[in-house]
Amino acid sequence: MNTSQDMKLELSVVIPLYNEKESLPELYRQLTDALEKAQLTYELIFVDDGSRDGSSEVLEELAQKDSRLRVIQFQKNYGKSAALSVAFEAAEGEVVATLDADLQDDPYEIPQLIRKLEEGYDLVSGWKKKRRDPLSKKLPSKIFNRVTSLLSGVHIHDINCGLKVYRRFVVKTLHPYGELHRFLPVLAHLNGFTVGEKEVVHHPRKHGRSKFGASRFTAGFFDLMTVMFLSKYLKKPLHLFGILGVLSFIGGLGILIYLTILRLSGHWIGNRPILFLGILLMILGVQFVSIGLLGEMVTASQNSSEEYVVRRRINF
């Protein structure tokens, strides 16, 4: 089953995975059935994020039968952000879709999301309104989505849903690292792209168990702070730390001037706690400005690209 080289590639489907051997054959069958019924020209990009359960062997076997199935194998587990980043660089379709490999996302939703995209959006995220997960995952996720939406201005219900579609030029501007894959709609919004959502079907997990624990929600709030900082101050860190430093320094200076006036008036100030507060604020002010200047130096000299060791590429 080969796609003609002279046909325009309409869709790239990106599937990051880690130890999903049992799900892969059924996922491949569902994907090909859904996309062929939609009469789309497509490629499937599976990113094996260092699996150790035989997932790579299953993908190699599938790739031998279908040249549209492409595989990127990482040498070790780097995380979902790394997998998406590498796949986004490789994607050639005019539209890029992402979904998880655990069979909870429904491939038959992809054509519907593409139709929503054609209403004028640059990115459409799935909304798992009826989520088939335990309450221990649903409740923290709801809180996380509400806080993220409030702080970022991206008014969708399910920011971290794995099922999304993007216009190609959007993914070429996104370079997620660490755990920032949770915030791709936020990153796109901050870059000026329009973000929408559509309700999608969510299935119970059939095989294995979730690779993410409850701790990811705590870490997610720190990542949100990172996103907000990078969006506003990545190229100008002194604007943030400098303001904090100047305010702190002025506050400390004001306190010390007040105490100096008291001392000149004959009052003893050596035992006043406010004296130490003033000194502390001035020291903090100098430190904040110093951090900002160091940040400017790092920004000017750094290379933001991050390398991942790819063990093998198949059908590229």
Residue pairs with C-beta under 8 A, 6 or more apart in sequence:
1 65
1 66
1 67
1 68
2 67
2 68
3 9
3 41
3 42
3 43
3 67
3 68
7 41
8 41
8 94
9 41
9 42
9 43
9 92
9 93
9 94
10 40
10 41
10 42
10 93
10 94
10 95
11 35
11 40
11 41
11 42
11 43
11 93
11 94
11 95
11 96
11 97
11 110
11 114
12 42
12 43
12 45
12 91
12 92
12 93
12 95
12 96
12 97
12 168
13 31
13 35
13 42
13 43
13 44
13 45
13 96
13 97
13 98
13 99
13 107
13 110
14 45
14 47
14 84
14 87
14 88
14 91
14 96
14 97
14 98
15 27
15 44
15 45
15 46
15 47
15 98
15 99
15 100
15 101
16 47
16 49
16 80
16 83
16 84
16 87
16 98
16 100
16 101
17 24
17 46
17 47
17 48
17 49
17 51
17 55
17 83
17 100
17 101
18 48
18 49
18 50
18 51
18 55
18 77
18 211
19 51
19 52
19 53
19 55
19 208
19 211
20 27
20 51
20 53
20 55
20 101
20 102
20 207
20 208
21 51
21 53
21 54
21 55
21 58
22 206
22 207
22 208
23 101
23 102
23 103
23 206
23 207
23 208
24 46
24 55
24 58
24 59
24 62
24 101
25 58
25 62
26 103
27 101
27 103
27 107
28 44
28 62
28 69
30 103
30 106
30 107
30 108
31 44
31 107
32 66
33 107
34 107
34 108
34 110
34 111
35 42
35 107
35 110
35 111
37 111
38 110
38 111
38 114
40 111
42 68
42 93
43 68
43 69
43 70
43 91
43 92
43 93
44 66
44 68
44 69
44 70
45 70
45 71
45 72
45 87
45 90
45 91
46 59
46 69
46 70
46 71
46 72
46 101
47 71
47 72
47 74
47 83
47 84
47 86
47 87
48 55
48 56
48 59
48 71
48 72
48 73
48 74
49 74
49 77
49 78
49 79
49 80
49 82
49 83
50 74
50 75
50 76
50 77
50 78
56 71
56 73
59 69
59 71
59 73
59 314
60 71
60 314
62 69
63 69
63 70
63 71
63 314
63 315
67 315
68 315
69 315
70 90
70 313
70 314
70 315
70 316
71 312
71 313
71 314
71 315
72 83
72 86
72 87
72 90
72 310
72 312
72 313
72 316
73 310
73 311
73 312
73 313
73 314
74 82
74 83
74 308
74 309
74 310
74 311
75 309
75 310
75 311
76 309
78 308
79 178
79 179
79 181
80 179
80 181
81 176
81 177
81 178
81 179
81 180
81 181
82 177
82 306
82 308
84 98
84 176
84 181
84 184
85 174
85 175
85 176
85 177
85 306
85 308
86 308
86 310
88 96
88 171
88 172
88 174
88 175
89 172
90 316
91 168
91 171
93 168
94 167
94 168
95 114
95 117
95 165
95 166
95 167
95 168
96 165
96 166
96 167
96 168
96 170
96 171
97 110
97 113
97 114
97 163
97 164
97 165
97 166
98 162
98 163
98 164
98 165
98 166
99 105
99 107
99 110
99 162
99 163
100 162
100 163
102 205
102 206
102 207
102 208
102 210
103 203
103 205
103 206
103 207
104 132
104 202
104 203
104 204
104 205
105 126
105 162
105 163
105 200
105 202
105 203
106 163
106 200
106 201
106 202
106 203
108 201
109 126
109 163
109 198
109 200
109 201
110 163
110 165
112 198
112 200
113 124
113 126
113 163
113 164
113 165
113 198
113 200
114 165
116 124
116 165
116 196
116 198
117 123
117 124
117 165
117 167
117 196
119 196
120 194
121 194
121 195
121 196
122 166
122 167
122 169
122 170
122 188
122 193
122 194
122 195
123 164
123 165
123 166
123 167
123 170
123 184
123 185
123 188
123 193
123 194
123 195
123 196
124 164
124 165
124 195
124 196
124 197
124 198
125 156
125 158
125 159
125 161
125 163
125 164
125 185
125 195
125 196
125 197
125 198
126 158
126 161
126 162
126 163
126 164
126 197
126 198
126 199
126 200
127 156
127 157
127 158
127 161
127 197
127 198
127 199
127 200
128 158
128 161
128 200
128 202
129 157
129 199
130 201
130 202
131 137
131 138
131 141
131 202
132 202
132 203
132 204
132 205
133 141
133 202
136 214
137 210
137 214
140 214
140 217
141 158
141 160
141 217
143 217
144 159
144 160
144 217
144 220
144 221
145 156
145 157
145 158
145 159
145 160
147 221
147 224
148 154
148 159
148 183
148 186
148 220
148 224
149 155
149 156
149 157
149 159
151 224
151 228
152 183
152 186
152 189
152 190
152 224
152 227
152 228
153 189
154 185
154 186
154 189
154 195
156 185
156 195
156 196
156 197
157 197
158 197
159 182
159 183
159 185
159 186
160 182
160 220
161 200
163 200
164 184
164 185
166 188
170 188
170 193
173 188
173 191
174 184
174 187
174 188
174 191
175 304
175 305
176 183
176 184
176 187
177 306
178 223
178 226
179 216
179 219
179 220
179 223
180 187
180 223
180 226
180 227
182 220
182 223
183 223
183 224
183 227
185 195
186 224
186 227
187 227
187 231
188 195
189 195
190 227
190 231
229 240
232 240
233 239
233 240
234 299
235 299
236 296
236 299
237 291
237 292
237 295
237 296
237 299
238 289
238 292
238 293
238 295
238 296
239 292
240 292
241 288
241 289
241 291
241 292
241 295
242 288
242 289
242 292
244 288
245 284
245 285
245 286
245 287
245 288
245 289
245 290
245 291
245 292
246 285
246 289
247 285
248 281
248 282
248 284
248 285
248 288
249 281
249 282
249 284
249 285
249 286
249 289
250 285
251 278
251 281
251 285
252 277
252 278
252 279
252 280
252 281
252 282
252 283
252 284
252 285
253 278
253 282
254 278
255 274
255 275
255 277
255 278
255 281
256 275
256 278
256 279
256 282
259 269
259 272
259 274
259 275
259 278
262 269
263 269
269 275
